[in-house]
């Protein structure tokens, strides 16, 4: 038997072998292209992100500024309201006699005089009169444009009489305030009640204690606006109980009052200062 001869056909190349040969050339190109596409996509996304962020910031900025302005306005309004409330409370406290300790007299010629209120000796009306004078003078000073750094000027506030070692007398008055509503002080409890007193003076001239050094009272046994500051070293018993005592001086104020006795004065029935001592007033 004859062996058939193999056909003279070249053996086919292996498919895997062909892919292996071509992949060594094609794969780097594909990888590079893929990387390039990914880079472009990444850059595009980054640009879109920044563009979007920029657009959002442009849109949100005016809103934030308006919110900030609104918050500042609300804060400013709150501060103004708080300041107004404080002023109102301070004014109410000044009008309340229980929150006011006394009267401060500022006299450039001699110095400051502090008068502590004594409502226990005078009753409330004398204290209220002094407070009303200060408040009315304060309103008048503001409306007239007459601003006083220390205290306020009133229409009639001055010392005009000085009796060495005894008293300094003056007047405290504002034209819009009347002293007619001031009641005379009560008679001390330790004294026996008076009988058969005149109608206009049911206490028979008994309106306060025997005055001692530093006491402040209405002059002439009346209800103001003239007043005096007592500096006599001993109780002034010859005045008896006729004066309404509404205040009292501290030691420094007594020394200031006594310095006024050295000022030029002339004698009439009383020792009158050649030039009255003008003063301003305020409450403390």
C-alpha positions as CSV (number, residue, x, y, z in Angstrom):
1,X,0.0,0.0,0.0
2,X,1.2,3.3,-0.9
3,X,1.4,6.0,1.8
4,X,-0.4,9.0,0.7
5,X,1.8,12.0,0.6
6,X,0.9,14.9,2.9
7,X,-0.6,17.8,1.0
8,X,1.7,20.6,0.4
9,X,-0.2,23.1,2.4
10,X,1.4,25.4,4.9
11,X,0.2,24.8,8.3
12,X,-2.2,27.5,9.5
13,X,-0.9,30.0,11.9
14,X,-2.3,29.6,15.4
15,X,-5.0,32.2,16.2
16,X,-3.5,32.7,19.6
17,X,-0.2,33.1,18.2
18,X,-1.5,35.7,15.7
19,X,-3.1,37.6,18.6
20,X,0.0,37.5,20.6
21,X,2.0,38.9,17.8
22,X,-0.4,41.8,17.1
23,X,-1.2,42.6,20.8
24,X,2.3,43.4,21.4
25,X,1.8,46.4,19.0
26,X,-1.9,47.3,19.5
27,X,-2.1,47.1,23.3
28,X,0.1,50.1,24.2
29,X,-1.9,52.3,21.8
30,X,-5.1,51.3,23.4
31,X,-3.8,51.9,26.9
32,X,-2.5,55.4,25.9
33,X,-5.8,56.3,24.3
34,X,-7.7,55.1,27.3
35,X,-5.5,57.1,29.7
36,X,-5.9,60.2,27.5
37,X,-9.7,59.9,27.5
38,X,-9.7,59.4,31.3
39,X,-7.5,62.5,31.7
40,X,-9.8,64.6,29.5
41,X,-12.8,63.4,31.3
42,X,-11.2,64.1,34.7
43,X,-10.1,67.6,33.6
44,X,-13.6,68.3,32.2
45,X,-15.2,67.2,35.5
46,X,-12.8,69.4,37.4
47,X,-13.5,72.4,35.2
48,X,-17.3,71.8,35.5
49,X,-16.9,71.6,39.3
50,X,-15.1,74.9,39.6
51,X,-17.4,76.6,37.2
52,X,-20.4,75.3,39.1
53,X,-18.8,76.4,42.4
54,X,-18.1,79.9,41.0
55,X,-21.7,80.2,39.8
56,X,-23.0,79.1,43.2
57,X,-20.8,81.6,45.1
58,X,-21.9,84.4,42.9
59,X,-25.5,83.5,43.5
60,X,-25.1,83.0,47.3
61,X,-22.9,86.0,48.1
62,X,-25.6,88.7,47.8
63,X,-27.9,86.5,50.0
64,X,-25.2,86.2,52.6
65,X,-24.5,90.0,52.5
66,X,-28.2,90.7,52.9
67,X,-28.4,88.3,55.8
68,X,-25.4,90.0,57.4
69,X,-26.9,93.4,57.0
70,X,-30.2,92.2,58.5
71,X,-28.4,90.8,61.5
72,X,-26.4,94.0,62.0
73,X,-29.6,96.1,61.8
74,X,-31.4,93.8,64.3
75,X,-28.4,94.0,66.7
76,X,-28.2,97.8,66.3
77,X,-32.0,98.1,67.0
78,X,-31.6,95.8,70.1
79,X,-28.8,98.0,71.5
80,X,-30.8,101.2,70.9
81,X,-33.8,99.6,72.7
82,X,-31.7,98.5,75.6
83,X,-30.2,102.0,75.9
84,X,-33.6,103.6,75.8
85,X,-34.9,101.1,78.5
86,X,-31.9,102.1,80.7
87,X,-32.6,105.8,80.3
88,X,-36.3,105.3,81.1
89,X,-35.4,103.3,84.3
90,X,-33.0,106.0,85.4
91,X,-35.5,108.7,84.9
92,X,-38.2,106.7,86.8
93,X,-35.7,106.1,89.7
94,X,-34.9,109.9,89.8
95,X,-38.7,110.7,90.1
96,X,-39.1,108.2,92.9
97,X,-38.1,110.0,96.2
98,X,-37.2,106.7,97.8
99,X,-34.4,106.3,95.3
100,X,-33.0,109.8,95.8
101,X,-30.6,110.4,98.6
102,X,-30.1,114.1,98.5
103,X,-29.3,117.4,96.8
104,X,-25.9,118.4,95.5
105,X,-25.2,122.1,95.3
106,X,-22.3,123.2,93.1
107,X,-21.1,126.7,93.7
108,X,-18.0,127.8,91.9
109,X,-17.1,130.4,94.5
110,X,-17.0,128.1,97.5
111,X,-17.3,124.4,96.3
112,X,-19.8,121.5,96.5
113,X,-22.3,121.1,99.2
114,X,-24.1,117.8,99.8
115,X,-27.4,117.8,101.5
116,X,-28.7,114.4,102.6
117,X,-32.5,114.3,102.6
118,X,-34.3,113.9,105.9
119,X,-37.9,112.9,105.0
120,X,-38.2,111.4,108.5
121,X,-38.1,115.0,109.9
122,X,-39.8,117.0,107.1
123,X,-42.3,114.6,105.6
124,X,-42.4,113.8,101.8
125,X,-43.6,117.1,100.4
126,X,-40.4,119.1,101.1
127,X,-38.3,116.4,99.5
128,X,-40.6,116.2,96.5
129,X,-40.5,120.0,96.0
130,X,-36.7,119.9,95.8
131,X,-36.8,117.0,93.3
132,X,-39.4,118.8,91.2
133,X,-37.2,121.9,91.1
134,X,-34.2,119.9,89.9
135,X,-36.2,118.1,87.2
136,X,-37.9,121.3,86.0
137,X,-34.6,123.1,85.8
138,X,-33.1,120.2,83.9
139,X,-35.9,120.3,81.3
140,X,-35.6,124.1,81.0
141,X,-31.8,123.9,80.5
142,X,-32.1,121.4,77.7
143,X,-34.8,123.4,75.9
144,X,-32.8,126.6,76.2
145,X,-29.7,124.9,75.0
146,X,-28.0,125.8,78.3
147,X,-26.1,122.6,79.0
148,X,-24.4,122.5,82.4
149,X,-21.5,120.0,82.8
150,X,-22.1,119.7,86.6
151,X,-25.7,120.2,87.7
152,X,-28.4,122.4,86.1
153,X,-29.1,126.1,86.6
154,X,-32.5,127.1,88.1
155,X,-34.2,130.4,87.8
156,X,-33.5,131.4,91.4
157,X,-30.7,129.4,93.0
158,X,-28.3,131.4,95.1
159,X,-27.0,132.2,98.6
160,X,-27.5,135.8,99.7
161,X,-27.1,135.9,103.5
162,X,-24.1,134.8,105.6
163,X,-24.1,135.0,109.4
164,X,-20.6,133.9,110.6
165,X,-20.6,130.8,112.8
166,X,-24.4,130.6,112.5
167,X,-25.9,130.1,109.0
168,X,-25.8,130.5,105.3
169,X,-29.1,131.4,103.8
170,X,-30.4,131.2,100.2
171,X,-33.2,130.3,97.9
172,X,-33.9,127.3,95.7
173,X,-36.7,127.9,93.1
174,X,-37.7,127.3,89.5
175,X,-40.4,129.7,88.1
176,X,-42.6,126.7,86.9
177,X,-42.7,125.1,90.4
178,X,-44.6,126.4,93.3
179,X,-43.8,125.7,97.0
180,X,-47.5,126.1,97.9
181,X,-47.8,122.3,98.0
182,X,-45.1,121.9,100.6
183,X,-46.4,121.0,104.1
184,X,-44.6,122.1,107.2
185,X,-42.8,119.4,109.1
186,X,-44.4,117.4,112.0
187,X,-43.9,118.2,115.6
188,X,-41.6,115.7,117.3
189,X,-43.4,112.9,119.1
190,X,-41.7,113.5,122.4
191,X,-43.4,116.9,122.8
192,X,-46.9,117.1,124.3
193,X,-49.7,117.9,121.8
194,X,-50.6,121.5,121.6
195,X,-54.1,122.8,122.1
196,X,-55.9,125.9,121.0
197,X,-53.6,126.4,117.9
198,X,-54.7,128.7,115.2
199,X,-56.3,127.2,112.1
200,X,-53.4,128.1,109.8
201,X,-50.9,126.5,112.2
202,X,-52.4,123.5,113.9
203,X,-49.1,122.6,115.6
204,X,-48.6,126.1,117.2
205,X,-45.3,126.7,115.5
206,X,-43.9,123.2,116.2
207,X,-42.6,121.9,112.9
208,X,-39.4,120.1,113.7
209,X,-36.6,119.4,116.1
210,X,-34.3,121.8,117.9
211,X,-31.7,122.4,115.1
212,X,-28.2,121.2,115.5
213,X,-25.0,121.8,113.5
214,X,-25.4,120.7,109.9
215,X,-29.2,120.7,109.7
216,X,-30.9,122.3,106.7
217,X,-34.4,123.8,107.0
218,X,-36.9,126.2,105.4
219,X,-36.4,129.8,106.5
220,X,-38.8,131.9,108.6
221,X,-40.8,128.9,109.8
222,X,-42.3,128.6,106.3
223,X,-42.3,126.1,103.5
224,X,-39.7,127.5,101.2
225,X,-38.3,128.3,98.7
226,X,-35.9,130.2,101.1
227,X,-33.7,127.9,103.1
228,X,-30.7,128.0,105.4
229,X,-27.8,125.8,106.5
230,X,-27.0,125.8,110.2
231,X,-23.4,125.7,111.3
232,X,-23.7,126.7,115.0
233,X,-21.7,124.4,117.3
234,X,-24.4,124.0,119.9
235,X,-28.2,123.3,119.5
236,X,-30.0,126.5,118.5
237,X,-32.6,126.3,121.2
238,X,-33.8,129.9,120.8
239,X,-35.3,128.9,117.4
240,X,-37.3,126.3,119.3
241,X,-39.3,124.0,116.9
242,X,-40.4,126.4,114.3
243,X,-38.3,125.3,111.4
244,X,-39.0,122.4,109.0
245,X,-35.8,120.4,108.7
246,X,-35.5,118.6,105.4
247,X,-31.8,117.9,105.1
248,X,-28.4,117.5,106.7
249,X,-24.8,118.3,105.8
250,X,-21.7,116.1,106.0
251,X,-18.5,117.4,107.6
252,X,-16.9,118.4,104.4
253,X,-20.0,120.4,103.3
254,X,-20.0,122.2,106.6
255,X,-16.5,123.4,106.0
256,X,-17.5,124.6,102.5
257,X,-20.4,126.5,104.0
258,X,-18.2,128.1,106.6
259,X,-15.8,129.4,103.9
260,X,-18.6,131.6,102.7
261,X,-18.4,133.7,105.9
262,X,-15.2,135.3,104.6
263,X,-16.8,136.8,101.5
264,X,-17.6,140.5,101.4
265,X,-20.9,141.4,103.0
266,X,-22.8,144.4,104.4
267,X,-24.9,144.8,107.5
268,X,-28.6,145.7,107.4
269,X,-30.9,144.0,109.9
270,X,-29.1,140.9,108.6
271,X,-25.6,140.3,107.1
272,X,-26.1,140.2,103.3
273,X,-23.5,139.1,100.8
274,X,-22.3,141.9,98.5
275,X,-22.5,139.5,95.6
276,X,-24.9,136.5,95.9
277,X,-23.4,133.1,95.4
278,X,-25.0,131.5,92.3
279,X,-25.1,127.7,92.2
280,X,-26.3,124.8,90.1
281,X,-28.2,121.8,91.5
282,X,-28.5,118.0,90.9
283,X,-29.7,115.0,92.7
284,X,-27.6,112.1,94.1
